[in-house]
Structures are given as structure tokens and as C-alpha cells.
Amino acid sequence: MPSFFMIKYLQYGLALVVGSLYLVFIPDDDVTNIVALTAILFFGVPHGAIDHKIHLKFSKKSSVKKFILIYVLVGLGFLLWWVLMPLKALLIFIILSAYHFGQELIEDIAETPKDPILNLSWGLIVLVSPIILKFNELMPTLNFIGVQPASTISKEIQIITILVIHLLSYSYLGYLFFKGVIHKTAVFRLVLFSIYLMLSYFILPFIVAFALYFVLFHSINAMRHQFFWMKDRTTEYTFVSFLKDLSPFTLLTIVGMSGLIYYLDPADWSVFFTYFFVFISLLTLPHAILFDELYLSKNTTNQPKG
């Protein structure tokens, strides 16, 4: 198996190459948005396409049909929330996604005892800090959702808020380090990743930086965790088996989202982004709940090392 540092080298390297290509060519907004969203859809969304297999490992009495029914009902319930209370739905989606992103990051880098505060604090760095930094860029989409921000956020407020988020997260990380809960190497890796992430958002448009993070880091890491989790619990489980398990719901999601977007026929990119991320949120809620169960069940002593 490739070592941890080799995997991270490849991830950072690919992010640097793709980001550099963008800065060299600076394609127009239409090309940028299409490429970024296609990457998220084809290479990011699949990390949730094996949820049904994981669920069946937890619940022997369940079935794929029952799982799909629950998934759809949870998604429809959240969709109703979007329609009735878009601001609250948006806040819940951001907090849920932040926790989910932070949980994957901590699981991948730190290998600590499960700590919800650590998960959420680093999720704020991964998701909320970039949103605050790019808030004015995101305003058209936020306005369409119905949030209606009164005004743009000044650079001073953006920087202060981001610094506070980082300071609090670093402080808690330092506390865990001095308590002996987290190792020095993990602290270094987390700080390095946070620096890379914020630099990418400073330099690149939000959708480009987010696509690089979501595909190259979050989704790849999550699928690696899923593969080894399934391999530990399934006889003769191979990477080919994993790809076969991913395929049905990956294709279904891509076709379903494409058909829905075509039917809704959004008038501009801000409307398109709204539909796209609302659809993603309907999948994220049940997916994040299941992933939390997966990570809590994980025996870190059996994790692949490297």
C-alpha cells in the first residue's frame, strides 16, 4: 500500500497542477463552472454511492429497498425544509457538512479518539472559513436561496472572523496535543492542510478551490476509508468489488441530477448552483449520518498504516 505521505504528495501535487493550469489559462466562467461541477458530480458524488452496502453491514435484517426508501424519505423531508425555511435549511446544511468534512479530515490525518468538538472545529476551517472569505462572490446564489444578505461583508470582518475560527481550532488542537490525545505529526499535517486550503481559496474562485478540495481530498479519502472498512468485513473484497458496489448508485445519481437540472432549466449560474447544492444536500444528510456510524464503529487498530 502507498504510504500516507505518498498519498498526500499525490493529492497536493494534483491540486497544485490543476490550480496552476487554471491560473495560466484562466478560462471563462462558463468553462470553469462546467468543469468544476462535472468533477464534483463524476468524481465527488460517488463517495456516497456505497452507503447501501455499508448500511447492510450494520443492519442484517434490512434490505436495499428499505434503505432506498429511508434515504428518499429523509431527502424529501429536507427538501420540504428548504421550501418552507430556506435560511434554516441552509444553516443546517452548512453545519452538517462542516462536521462531516471535519470528521473525515480528522479520521484521515489525526487518528484520534472520536472527538465531536475537534471534528466540528476543523469542519469550520474546511467549509465555513472559505464561505466567509468568498461571501461576496457567493451572494447571488445566497440571494436566490432567499437569505437576502443586507450587504456585502467588509474585508476586515472577513479576515477577523476567519482568524477567530482558526485561532479557536488551533487552540483546541494544542490543548489535545498537550493532553497527549493527538500526536505532533498529526498537528503538523492538520496545520499544513489548513494553510494549503486557505491559500487555494485566496488564489482561486470558490467553485474551483471547492472542487479541488471535495474531489482530491474529501472524496478520495472517504472512498479509501470505505474500501478498507468493507475489506475488513467482507471475504475476498477487492478494489474491483468496490467499483462494482459504487457503480449503480453513482450512475443513478448522475442521471437523476442531470435530468432534474435539465427539467428545471435554471436561468443563470446562481440559480444552477442553488439547484445543484440543494440536490447535494438531500444526499448529504443521510450520508453524513451513516458515515458517522461508520467512523464510530471503526477499530483504529485495524486501520491500514502507512
Phi, psi and omega in degrees: 000141176296147181288165177303314184292327177294317179298313180295323178301315179295318181295310178297321180298314178297319178298318179295317181295311182295317178298320179294320177299320178298314182293330179286314186265333182039070179296161181292169186301322182297313180296315180302311182295318182295314181295315182295314181291324176297318178298316179298318184290315187272333184242348179258312181302324182303342182291351175254004187278357179251011182304324182295323179291320178295317180301319182292336175288330179278325186235096182295334183274353182278182178212166180297320180298316179295320179298313180299318180299314179296317180301313182293317181296318177297317179297317179294323177297319178291325177298318177299322177297318177301318183291317185276321184222074187300323181295313179295321178297320179296316180296318178297317180298317180295315181295315179299315180294321179299314179297316181297314179296316180296321180297316178295318181297313180294319179298322184284322189258315193267327182052046181265167167304150186300125184222099182302324180295317178296317178302311184291319182297321178280337171294326176296321177295316185290322187244311187288318178303313177298322179297318178294316180299321184254023186304315183294327177291329183270356186304320179303318178291318179297322178296320180293323178300327179118007180288323178053068176300139183295322181199172176290162178263132180293155179301323181298314180295320179300310183296317181297315181297316180296318179297320178297315179301314181293319181298314179296318180293316178296322181296316179293323176298317178296321178300315180293327178295314181289338175279351180082013182279326183234144185272161182300321180298319179294321177300314179300315181298317180294315180296317178301316181295319180296324178293313177304313186298312182292324177297320180297322179284331175294321189269323189252159171300155183305313186294327179288311180297320180294318180298319178298315179295310188296319182278306189284336182246294186298306186292316180298315179298315182298319179292326176296317178297318180296316183300311182290329177296314178292321181297324178292340187241004183227129180294132177053045178275124183243172178296327176296319176300317180299314180297321178296321179294326181287327194301310187302310184281337172296310180296318180299317180294316181297313179295316181296314180293318180298316179296320180294316179296319179297320180292318182287334176048067182299144186285328180208182185293326180296321177290319179300313180300322179298308179301317184298311186280336171294317178299315179299321181296327180294331176275330185293320184302301179293327180296316181294323178297315180294320181295324177299319178295321179297312183293324178293332181275348187290133175266104186296340179289342179259006180295145174293129182262160176156000000 
